[in-house]
């Protein structure tokens, strides 16, 4: 619930969101959607994951958030 911690977590994992977005961008069938849109959707998925993440479950944040980032891009 700490906003500063959320901001730091976001900055720390933003390069991973960029990587996830790049994977989908490279698989695109046409040029209708810009890379920035893919990045925005991946970042949104990561932010959504922050509110649900529980480190006591023994799973790394990237592992936890990756499913939501992929789902966010697919849904978008």
PyMOL commands that set and color helices and strands:
alter all, ss='L'
color gray80, all
select helices_A, chain A and resi 3-26+35-52+55-57+61-75
alter helices_A, ss='H'
color red, helices_A
deselect
rebuild
show_as cartoon
